[in-house]
Amino acid sequence: MDEVFRALGDPTRRAILRLLRRRDMTAGELADRFPLARSTLSGHFNVLRHAGLIVSERRGTSIVYSLNLSAFEETLAAVMELLASGRRRKGRMP
């Protein structure tokens, strides 16, 4: 869970996730959308992959990135659980 929050803490990584929400994209297609060195983007991809938020697949000479929807669902469930337990501690929920 810590890796997910770390990954989501960066605006570039959130932008990558928004793009991948629309469709799978190659590393080159993603790189064309950002004014960053490819090595910098590669680091962002690694953080997102390590957090389980994206998956990559080599297709010929390209790497195609996809959103890992099940990881998002798990993260959302965990955040909702955190919010619910916070309410219980404050006496707002039974």
C-alpha positions in Angstrom: 0.0 0.0 0.0 2.9 2.4 0.7 4.2 1.9 -2.8 0.8 2.8 -4.2 0.6 6.0 -2.3 4.2 6.9 -3.2 3.3 6.3 -6.9 0.2 8.4 -6.7 2.0 11.2 -5.0 3.7 12.4 -8.2 1.8 14.5 -10.7 3.6 12.9 -13.7 2.8 9.4 -12.6 -0.9 10.5 -12.1 -0.9 11.9 -15.6 0.5 8.6 -17.0 -2.3 6.7 -15.2 -4.9 9.0 -16.7 -3.5 8.4 -20.2 -3.5 4.6 -19.7 -7.0 4.8 -18.4 -8.1 5.6 -22.0 -6.0 3.0 -23.7 -2.8 0.9 -23.6 0.2 2.9 -24.9 3.8 2.2 -25.9 6.6 3.7 -24.0 7.3 5.9 -27.0 3.7 7.2 -27.2 3.8 8.1 -23.5 7.2 9.7 -23.9 5.8 12.0 -26.7 3.3 13.4 -24.1 5.9 14.6 -21.6 8.8 17.0 -21.8 11.0 14.6 -19.9 14.0 12.5 -20.7 13.1 8.9 -21.5 15.3 7.8 -18.6 13.2 9.9 -16.2 10.0 8.5 -17.6 11.5 5.0 -17.3 11.9 5.7 -13.6 8.3 6.7 -13.3 7.2 3.5 -15.1 9.3 1.5 -12.7 7.6 3.1 -9.7 4.2 2.5 -11.1 5.0 -1.1 -12.0 6.5 -1.8 -8.6 3.3 -0.4 -7.0 1.3 -2.8 -9.2 -0.6 0.1 -10.9 0.6 -0.7 -14.4 1.8 -3.8 -16.3 4.1 -3.9 -19.2 4.4 -6.3 -22.2 7.1 -6.4 -24.8 5.7 -6.5 -28.3 8.5 -6.8 -30.8 10.7 -3.8 -30.2 8.2 -1.9 -28.2 7.0 -2.0 -24.6 3.3 -1.6 -24.1 2.0 -0.3 -20.8 -1.5 -1.0 -19.5 -3.4 0.0 -16.4 -3.8 -2.7 -13.8 -7.5 -2.1 -12.9 -7.6 -4.7 -10.1 -4.8 -2.8 -8.3 -6.9 0.4 -8.5 -9.9 -1.4 -7.1 -7.8 -2.8 -4.2 -6.4 0.7 -3.5 -9.9 2.2 -3.5 -11.2 -0.4 -1.1 -8.2 0.1 1.2 -8.7 3.9 1.2 -12.4 3.5 1.9 -11.5 1.1 4.8 -9.1 3.7 6.2 -11.8 6.4 6.0 -14.4 4.2 7.6 -12.1 3.2 10.5 -11.2 6.9 11.0 -14.9 7.7 11.4 -15.4 4.9 13.9 -12.6 6.3 16.0 -14.2 9.7 16.1 -17.5 8.2 17.2 -19.4 9.0 14.1 -20.1 5.4 13.1 -21.2 2.5 15.3 
